[in-house]
Amino acid sequence: MPELPEVETVRKSLLLKLKGKTIKDLKVLHNNVFQSQNIEEVIKNIKNQTIRDIKRRGKWLMYDLDDYYLLSHLRMEGKYIYRDINEKIEKHELVIFNIDNEFELRYKDVRKFGKMYLVLKDELDKSPIGKLGLEPWDKNLTKEYLKNAYKNKKLSIKTLLLDQSIIVGIGNIYADEILFLSKINPYKKGNELSNKNLEDIIKNTRIVLDKAIKAGGTTIRSYTSEEGVTGLFQNDLNVHKREGEKCPNCGNIIIREKINGRSSYYCNKCQK
């Protein structure tokens, strides 16, 4: 699944091509993409809206239009591709934007898990964006904030790092890497974390995500940030997907175990 660095890479790529362009028309070929929203209303409202900017909130893309935000969550394998006007529509291309009658921006999603919402700007807090926690670089992300968020949590820290209502943008890949650098066992409960643990989580979250963004994200299986473009951060992963390999710190064998249904990779010597 694309996590914060991958979504940020997609955002930058889309912005280069789309900023200042106008959405002339919209075709929705799979109604579930917009969930409960009325498709006819979405099409009517989005026509002739200009893309002023493209922002990111957690793992959500935010197309900043004249009157609306178009929110887009890529989920497992969603991606955007460019095609010529009226070029043949391929399988799994679910939403097609006519951009200035010059080309088409198409949303492709093999698994059909991705979601979009068109929301008025003054109603953004009522959208899924309104339920999100702090960005990793937010000055309010402090050990006090995390201590308060985790104080009654008996869930594992691995599970809590995936909770988008606390810190946004962290998924399975980067949670493993953050915990490895912080020398925290993924099974450790949230309410058992020390002040140093919390400080290390904040510090290493920023280090890992900054480095991943600079590398263009992580390419795992079928995910790419742009057609024909792959990220490189998978080359720098310390533990994720490295089951059976030697720990880069101590030489112990990295193990993989399921924690709350998610594969977790860690060194049980460094992360006691």
N, C-alpha and C positions, 0 to 999 in steps of 0.2 A: 504493500500500500504506500502511495506517496505520502511522505511526512513533510514537516515544515521545510527542510532544505530543498526537496524536490518541487514543492508547490511554489516556493520563492523563485526557483529557477524557471519554472513555467511562466510565472508572472512577468519576470524580466523579459523573457522571449516574446510573449504576447504583446507586451507594451511597445516594444520596438516596431511592431507591424501594425498595431491597431489604434494607438493613441491619435485622437483627432478624427478618426473615421466614424462614419454613421452607419447604423444598422438599418438597412432599407427594407428588409423582410426577414421573416423567421419561419422555418418549417420544423415542426415537432413530429418526429416519426415514431416516438415511443412515449406515450402519455405519462408513464410513471416517473419520468425524469423530473417533471414539475410537481409530482405528488398530488396534493389536493387542490392545487391552483387550477383555475379555469383556463384552459389552453387558449381559447379564443380571446379572452381578456388579456392574457400575457402577450399574444401576438399583436393585438391592437395597441397596447400600451408601449411596447418596445420599439415599434416602427418609428423611424426617423429620430431615434435617440442617439446622440453622439457619445462615443466613448471618450470621456475626459481624462480618465486615469484607470489604472488597474492596481488595486491594492491587495493586501493579504491579511487575513486574520486567522491565526492558527493554521489549519489545513484548508481553509476556505479561500478561494479566489473571489475578489469583489470588483466587478466591473462597475466603475463609477460613471453613471450616465447622467443626462441632464436632470431628470427628476427621480430616478430610481437607482437602486443598486441591484445588479444581477449577481446573485451569489451562486457559486459553483463549487461543489465538493466532488473530487475525482474518485473517491473511495479506492477500490482495489486497482483498477486498470484504466480509468478514464484518461483520455488524452485529447488534445486539440490538434487538428491538422488543417492545412490550407489546400484548397482545390479551386480550379477554374470554375467560372459560372457554368452551371448546367452539366458539369462533368458527371459521369455515371456515379450514382450513389451506391456505395459498397455496403456489404453486410456489416452490421454493428455501428453504422453511422446513424446516430439517434436524433441529433439536433443540427440544423443547418442555418447559419446566419449569412444573409446576403450583405456584404460589406461594400458600401458605396457603389454598388453595381459593378465592382471591379473584380472581386473574387469572393469565395465562400470560406467561412470559418466553420469547420465541422467538428462536432463533438462525437468521438468514437469511444464505445465502451462495450467490450466483449461480454462482461458479466452483467451489465445493466444495473450496477449498484449505485452509480453516481447520481447526484441530486442537484437541482437548480431551484432557485427561488427568485422571483422578481418582487422587490419590496420598495415601497416609497421610502425616501431617505429619512423622513421623520418618524418612520415606524421600524427602523432598524433594530431597536431594542426588543421588538416583539418577534423577531426572526430567530433562527438558531444561533446567530452571532451573539445575541443578547445573553446567552447562557454560558458563554465561554469565560475561562479564567484569564490569568495574566500571560502576556507575551514573555518569553524568556529574558528579554532585555529590559523589561519594565522596571523602573526604579523601585516600585512597590513590591517586587519579588525579593523578599528578605527572609532571613531565618525565622523572624517573628511571624511573618505571613504563613510560611510553611508549617511552623509549629502549631499555629492555630488551626490550619486546615487538616493537619494530621492527628491532632491531639486525641480524638476519639476513634481513630481508625485502626482497626485490628487487621486490615488487609495488608498484604505484602507490599513493600515499596515498589516492586516491579509493576504490580497492578495499579498502584496509585499514580505512578509516573504516566500511565496511559490515560488517566482521567483528565479530559479536556476542560473540565470545570475548575481545575486547580492551576495547572500550567498547560498552555496550548502548544500543539505542534509536535509533541513527542510521541512517537509510535514505537513499535516493537524493536526495530533495529537500534535506534538511538538510546532507548531505555537501557538496553544491554551494555552499550558502550559507556554511557554515563555512570552506571553502577560499577563497571569495571574500574574506570579511572578513579572513582570515589572509594574504591575498596569496600563496598557495601554488598553484603549477601542479598540477592534478590528476594529471599524469603523473609527478610527482616520486616517486622511490622511497622507501620507508619508511626504509631504512638511510642515506639521504642527507639526512635532515632535521636541521636545526640545533637547538640548545637553544631558540633563540627561536621557531623553527617549532613546536616541541612545546608551548611555553608558549602560543603564540597559538592553537593548536588547542584546548587545554584551555579557555582563556578564552572563545573564540568559540563553542565547543560549548555552554557554559553560557549565554552571552548569547542565542544563536539559539533554543535550546530553551526557555529561560525566557520569551522573548518570544512564541514560538509557543504555549506553554501558555496564556498570558494571553489570546491571541487565539482560543483554542478550537481550535487546530490549523489545518491547511491542507485546504481542500476542493479536490480535484483529480478531475475526471471524476465517477465515480459514488460516491465515498466521502463519507459524512457520519457524524458521530460519534453522532448520534441521529436518529430519524425526524423529518424536518422541520427539523433543526438543522444549520447549516453553519458551519465555521470561517472565520476571516477572515485568517489569516496569508498566504494567497496574494496578498493586496494589498500585502504588504511584502517579497515575494521580490525579491532583487536580480538574480539571474541565471537561476535555474531556470525553465524554460519561456519564457525571454525571448530565444530565438534571433532574431537579426536586429535586435534593439533596441539602443539605445545604453547603454553601461555607465554606471551612475549616478555613477561616480567620474571617469572620464576621457573619456567620450563615444565610446570605441571600440566597434565592433560586437561584441556577444556572440555566441559561436559554440557550436555543439553538435557533439560528437563521441562516438563509442562507445568506452568504456574498459571492457575486460573484459565486453563485452556490455551495459553499462548506458549510457544516454544521459547525457552530462555536459555541463553548461553552464558556460562560464567566459569571462573576458576575458583574451585572450592578451597584453594590454599590462600590465594590473595584476598578472596572475598569470604572470609570465615563468618 
